[in-house]
Amino acid sequence: MKNLLIVILLVIISGCAATLSPDAQKVVIHTQLSSVLSECEKLGNVTGVYISSGGQSEIAREQSINNLRDQAYKKYHADTVALANIDVIDNGFISVKYVAQGLAFKCN
């Protein structure tokens, strides 16, 4: 019985973790535009959205960034994103929407 409880808790915890696709793992996030990116090719704007049903705000924030990385790779095959901002839109009791916005680059 104790082992079953441990397995159930591990499943619940892993379900709450922010996920990242293998391709998106290749995309590096910069929290600002910097001289490091001056040698990179600017590809375009990208957006990552995640809707949370409440709680776990840090995980929801991370997931919106992960979705941003995923979109940058899918749309441009980018390897870098400069994160511009994250908007948090509270929809009342129903959900909270996290919208990460950034600029995709090809640096390598």
Backbone as a chain_set.jsonl record, in Angstrom:
{"seq": "MKNLLIVILLVIISGCAATLSPDAQKVVIHTQLSSVLSECEKLGNVTGVYISSGGQSEIAREQSINNLRDQAYKKYHADTVALANIDVIDNGFISVKYVAQGLAFKCN", "coords": {"N": [[0.827, -1.19, 0.0], [1.948, 1.225, 0.798], [3.893, 1.529, -1.182], [2.281, 1.861, -3.438], [1.11, 4.335, -2.892], [3.374, 5.967, -3.052], [4.025, 5.683, -5.776], [1.745, 6.834, -6.951], [1.979, 9.483, -6.016], [4.373, 10.219, -7.295], [3.56, 10.156, -9.978], [1.665, 12.202, -9.98], [3.263, 14.424, -9.285], [5.103, 14.463, -11.43], [3.371, 15.037, -13.489], [2.861, 17.673, -13.034], [5.143, 18.985, -13.66], [6.968, 21.239, -15.755], [7.064, 20.745, -19.225], [9.253, 19.955, -21.981], [9.944, 19.783, -25.342], [12.135, 17.621, -27.264], [13.332, 19.012, -29.462], [12.929, 21.681, -28.719], [14.58, 21.824, -26.554], [17.003, 22.465, -27.591], [16.988, 25.159, -27.968], [18.163, 28.185, -26.803], [17.544, 30.464, -24.167], [17.639, 33.95, -23.826], [17.461, 36.567, -21.526], [17.345, 39.145, -22.278], [17.974, 41.489, -24.97], [21.215, 41.473, -26.207], [24.717, 42.25, -26.771], [25.792, 39.854, -27.448], [23.996, 38.671, -29.136], [24.269, 40.116, -31.446], [25.681, 39.115, -33.604], [24.032, 37.228, -34.575], [21.442, 35.877, -36.722], [18.451, 37.552, -37.117], [15.258, 36.254, -36.828], [12.437, 36.409, -36.342], [9.332, 37.244, -34.581], [8.075, 35.388, -31.782], [5.685, 33.491, -29.885], [4.688, 32.04, -26.84], [2.229, 30.23, -25.247], [0.512, 29.371, -22.278], [-2.042, 27.92, -20.426], [-3.162, 27.927, -17.218], [-4.86, 26.141, -14.684], [-4.93, 27.319, -12.273], [-2.945, 27.899, -9.316], [0.494, 26.727, -8.854], [2.151, 28.702, -10.152], [4.82, 29.258, -10.909], [5.557, 26.978, -12.333], [3.721, 27.163, -14.432], [4.604, 29.527, -15.614], [7.186, 28.734, -16.438], [6.402, 26.77, -18.27], [5.15, 28.314, -20.226], [7.374, 29.631, -21.262], [8.785, 27.407, -22.19], [7.012, 26.611, -24.196], [7.306, 28.798, -25.851], [9.973, 28.435, -26.666], [9.632, 26.054, -28.059], [7.913, 26.889, -30.148], [9.628, 28.685, -31.445], [11.535, 26.967, -32.472], [9.966, 25.266, -34.108], [8.783, 27.088, -35.941], [10.912, 28.592, -37.062], [13.248, 27.109, -36.93], [14.974, 28.032, -35.029], [17.739, 28.689, -32.819], [18.032, 30.204, -30.633], [16.383, 32.439, -28.374], [15.386, 35.686, -27.553], [13.923, 36.675, -24.74], [11.211, 38.735, -24.397], [8.968, 39.559, -22.814], [6.598, 38.397, -20.311], [3.259, 38.042, -20.176], [0.654, 37.951, -17.814], [-2.508, 36.85, -17.618], [-5.315, 37.037, -15.854], [-8.12, 35.116, -15.657], [-10.138, 35.157, -13.832], [-11.852, 32.905, -11.704], [-11.602, 30.7, -13.278], [-9.206, 30.267, -14.934], [-5.68, 31.003, -15.483], [-3.806, 32.752, -17.783], [-0.713, 32.504, -19.325], [1.476, 34.321, -21.268], [4.21, 34.216, -23.134], [6.537, 36.201, -24.819], [8.817, 36.765, -27.474], [11.884, 37.168, -29.416], [13.086, 35.399, -32.102], [16.209, 33.886, -32.99], [18.933, 32.843, -35.126], [21.854, 31.556, -34.308], [23.901, 29.74, -34.575]], "CA": [[0.0, 0.0, 0.0], [2.843, 2.379, 0.864], [4.511, 1.661, -2.502], [1.262, 2.389, -4.339], [0.998, 5.755, -2.583], [4.57, 6.613, -3.596], [3.875, 5.71, -7.236], [0.705, 7.817, -7.271], [2.553, 10.807, -5.79], [5.342, 10.495, -8.358], [2.803, 10.454, -11.196], [1.072, 13.531, -9.808], [4.34, 15.419, -9.329], [5.645, 14.549, -12.786], [2.35, 15.672, -14.309], [2.89, 19.104, -12.771], [6.404, 19.561, -14.119], [6.969, 21.861, -17.077], [7.63, 19.835, -20.219], [10.014, 20.574, -23.049], [10.186, 18.829, -26.419], [13.567, 17.469, -27.567], [13.779, 20.091, -30.34], [12.936, 22.934, -27.96], [15.723, 21.783, -25.642], [18.145, 23.045, -28.306], [16.811, 26.612, -28.048], [18.68, 28.894, -25.635], [16.795, 31.675, -23.835], [18.317, 35.118, -23.27], [16.428, 37.389, -20.886], [17.377, 40.49, -22.855], [18.804, 41.642, -26.158], [22.562, 41.837, -25.792], [25.713, 42.252, -27.843], [26.019, 38.45, -27.807], [23.084, 38.347, -30.227], [24.502, 40.992, -32.604], [26.208, 38.313, -34.707], [23.007, 36.237, -34.923], [20.427, 36.263, -37.698], [17.137, 37.784, -36.521], [14.291, 35.478, -37.615], [11.072, 36.897, -36.195], [8.67, 37.176, -33.277], [7.448, 34.127, -31.382], [4.84, 33.555, -28.698], [4.395, 30.775, -26.165], [1.063, 30.408, -24.38], [0.14, 28.267, -21.396], [-3.208, 28.247, -19.592], [-3.119, 27.184, -15.962], [-6.144, 26.108, -13.979], [-4.713, 27.869, -10.939], [-1.818, 27.354, -8.573], [1.719, 26.377, -9.572], [2.447, 29.8, -11.075], [6.182, 29.149, -11.442], [5.525, 25.924, -13.356], [2.993, 27.717, -15.578], [5.519, 30.494, -16.24], [8.199, 27.932, -17.125], [5.802, 26.098, -19.42], [4.95, 29.303, -21.297], [8.695, 29.814, -21.87], [9.062, 26.186, -22.954], [6.188, 26.679, -25.416], [7.975, 29.812, -26.673], [11.135, 27.765, -27.258], [9.108, 25.079, -29.02], [7.435, 27.629, -31.32], [10.791, 29.236, -32.142], [12.154, 25.893, -33.25], [9.02, 24.809, -35.14], [8.512, 28.118, -36.934], [12.11, 29.123, -37.709], [14.422, 26.289, -36.6], [15.828, 28.932, -34.258], [18.497, 28.08, -31.728], [18.1, 31.188, -29.555], [15.261, 33.374, -28.248], [15.489, 36.771, -26.577], [12.621, 36.796, -24.077], [10.827, 40.144, -24.251], [8.116, 39.693, -21.636], [5.575, 37.388, -20.036], [2.008, 38.62, -19.695], [-0.19, 37.058, -17.023], [-3.889, 37.299, -17.777], [-6.156, 36.32, -14.898], [-9.487, 34.956, -16.145], [-11.01, 34.933, -12.677], [-11.754, 31.61, -11.041], [-11.469, 29.613, -14.245], [-7.833, 29.974, -15.326], [-4.717, 32.081, -15.649], [-3.118, 32.571, -19.06], [0.657, 33.026, -19.376], [1.857, 34.547, -22.665], [5.617, 34.597, -23.257], [6.815, 36.765, -26.141], [10.236, 36.962, -27.693], [12.416, 37.302, -30.759], [13.883, 34.212, -32.439], [17.476, 34.098, -33.687], [19.775, 31.71, -35.528], [23.213, 31.97, -33.936], [24.879, 28.695, -34.952]], "C": [[0.872, 1.255, 0.0], [3.508, 2.618, -0.494], [3.534, 2.253, -3.518], [1.1, 3.892, -4.131], [2.189, 6.526, -3.154], [4.47, 6.735, -5.108], [2.855, 6.764, -7.651], [1.248, 9.231, -7.087], [3.561, 11.172, -6.866], [4.647, 10.838, -9.672], [2.205, 11.86, -11.122], [2.136, 14.611, -9.93], [4.883, 15.567, -10.735], [4.649, 15.19, -13.737], [2.322, 17.18, -14.133], [4.149, 19.773, -13.301], [6.252, 20.15, -15.521], [7.668, 20.932, -18.062], [8.299, 20.616, -21.334], [10.317, 19.516, -24.093], [11.682, 18.724, -26.682], [14.103, 18.586, -28.465], [13.894, 21.411, -29.582], [14.092, 22.975, -26.961], [16.96, 22.405, -26.267], [18.114, 24.572, -28.319], [17.217, 27.257, -26.724], [17.863, 30.162, -25.423], [17.744, 32.731, -23.283], [17.226, 36.01, -22.694], [16.446, 38.829, -21.367], [18.174, 40.467, -24.15], [20.18, 42.085, -25.683], [23.501, 41.796, -26.985], [26.045, 40.836, -28.291], [25.177, 38.074, -29.026], [23.336, 39.169, -31.491], [25.023, 40.23, -33.82], [25.186, 37.286, -35.22], [22.043, 36.791, -35.97], [19.079, 36.39, -36.99], [16.093, 37.128, -37.416], [12.861, 35.998, -37.513], [10.524, 36.721, -34.788], [8.063, 35.805, -33.042], [6.684, 34.335, -30.083], [4.629, 32.152, -28.144], [3.289, 31.004, -25.154], [0.866, 29.16, -23.535], [-1.005, 28.733, -20.52], [-3.201, 27.32, -18.39], [-4.491, 27.232, -15.301], [-5.983, 26.565, -12.538], [-3.57, 27.178, -10.229], [-0.608, 27.124, -9.452], [2.138, 27.45, -10.57], [3.844, 29.714, -11.67], [6.259, 28.078, -12.528], [4.812, 26.431, -14.601], [3.86, 28.718, -16.337], [6.584, 29.749, -17.038], [7.627, 27.265, -18.373], [5.531, 27.077, -20.554], [6.276, 29.587, -22.006], [9.078, 28.592, -22.693], [8.262, 26.164, -24.253], [6.746, 27.72, -26.385], [9.176, 29.193, -27.39], [10.697, 26.782, -28.344], [8.637, 25.779, -30.301], [8.593, 28.209, -32.133], [11.458, 28.171, -33.009], [11.242, 25.458, -34.402], [8.868, 25.818, -36.273], [9.756, 28.508, -37.739], [13.34, 28.202, -37.65], [15.461, 27.137, -35.877], [16.594, 28.147, -33.2], [18.593, 29.0, -30.509], [16.834, 32.05, -29.569], [15.617, 34.418, -27.197], [14.089, 36.975, -26.003], [12.317, 38.266, -23.836], [9.993, 40.352, -22.994], [7.196, 38.484, -21.486], [4.374, 38.112, -19.46], [1.239, 37.556, -18.928], [-1.593, 37.627, -17.057], [-4.771, 36.433, -16.884], [-7.588, 36.309, -15.411], [-10.449, 34.665, -15.0], [-10.783, 33.563, -12.081], [-11.424, 30.472, -11.992], [-10.017, 29.274, -14.536], [-6.978, 31.231, -15.348], [-3.923, 31.761, -16.907], [-1.751, 33.258, -18.995], [1.055, 33.126, -20.843], [3.291, 35.067, -22.685], [5.857, 35.072, -24.682], [8.311, 37.008, -26.268], [10.586, 37.066, -29.165], [13.351, 36.126, -31.018], [15.112, 34.595, -33.247], [18.086, 32.771, -34.115], [21.205, 32.156, -35.294], [24.278, 30.962, -34.359], [24.54, 28.098, -36.304]], "O": [[0.581, 2.224, -0.701], [3.671, 3.764, -0.915], [3.927, 3.059, -4.361], [0.968, 4.639, -5.1], [2.019, 7.625, -3.682], [4.796, 7.783, -5.666], [3.086, 7.508, -8.604], [0.998, 10.096, -7.928], [3.601, 12.32, -7.307], [5.103, 11.721, -10.4], [2.243, 12.61, -12.098], [1.924, 15.612, -10.615], [5.104, 16.687, -11.193], [5.056, 15.83, -14.707], [1.811, 17.893, -14.996], [4.213, 20.999, -13.381], [5.51, 19.632, -16.355], [8.737, 20.396, -17.767], [7.966, 21.771, -21.6], [10.882, 18.469, -23.775], [12.428, 19.648, -26.355], [15.219, 19.06, -28.251], [14.845, 22.167, -29.78], [14.531, 24.055, -26.568], [17.869, 22.829, -25.554], [19.116, 25.207, -28.648], [16.687, 26.921, -25.665], [17.526, 30.855, -26.383], [18.547, 32.456, -22.392], [16.178, 36.188, -23.315], [15.645, 39.645, -20.912], [18.952, 39.546, -24.397], [20.29, 42.979, -24.845], [23.124, 41.36, -28.073], [26.533, 40.64, -29.405], [25.595, 37.259, -29.849], [22.68, 38.943, -32.507], [24.821, 40.667, -34.953], [25.451, 36.566, -36.182], [21.853, 38.002, -36.087], [18.62, 35.449, -36.342], [16.037, 37.402, -38.615], [12.147, 36.021, -38.515], [11.168, 36.13, -33.922], [7.599, 35.146, -33.972], [6.991, 35.227, -29.293], [4.418, 31.2, -28.895], [3.401, 31.879, -24.296], [1.032, 28.038, -24.012], [-0.949, 29.816, -19.938], [-3.23, 26.097, -18.524], [-5.187, 28.245, -15.358], [-6.804, 26.237, -11.681], [-3.261, 26.018, -10.503], [-0.677, 27.308, -10.668], [2.447, 27.135, -11.719], [4.033, 30.066, -12.835], [6.95, 28.256, -13.531], [5.254, 26.156, -15.716], [3.845, 28.748, -17.568], [6.854, 30.096, -18.188], [8.289, 27.203, -19.409], [5.665, 26.717, -21.724], [6.298, 29.763, -23.224], [9.637, 28.73, -23.781], [8.773, 25.748, -25.293], [6.668, 27.544, -27.6], [9.365, 29.408, -28.587], [11.313, 26.693, -29.406], [8.928, 25.319, -31.405], [8.547, 28.223, -33.363], [11.887, 28.442, -34.131], [11.698, 25.302, -35.534], [8.828, 25.434, -37.442], [9.673, 28.729, -38.947], [14.364, 28.502, -38.266], [16.665, 26.982, -36.084], [16.159, 27.087, -32.749], [19.161, 28.626, -29.483], [16.285, 32.351, -30.629], [16.083, 34.092, -26.106], [13.179, 37.402, -26.714], [13.071, 38.96, -23.155], [10.293, 41.238, -22.194], [7.041, 37.672, -22.398], [4.453, 38.721, -18.392], [1.179, 36.399, -19.344], [-1.842, 38.738, -16.588], [-4.948, 35.241, -17.135], [-8.2, 37.363, -15.582], [-11.465, 33.997, -15.193], [-9.644, 33.111, -11.965], [-11.012, 29.397, -11.557], [-9.62, 28.116, -14.402], [-7.473, 32.354, -15.246], [-3.429, 30.646, -17.079], [-1.65, 34.437, -18.656], [0.983, 32.142, -21.579], [3.556, 36.208, -22.306], [5.433, 34.425, -25.64], [8.981, 37.399, -25.313], [9.717, 37.054, -30.037], [14.288, 35.885, -30.257], [15.071, 35.503, -34.078], [17.796, 31.72, -33.544], [21.712, 33.03, -35.996], [25.448, 31.322, -34.485], [25.247, 27.21, -36.781]]}, "num_chains": 1, "name": "protein.A"}
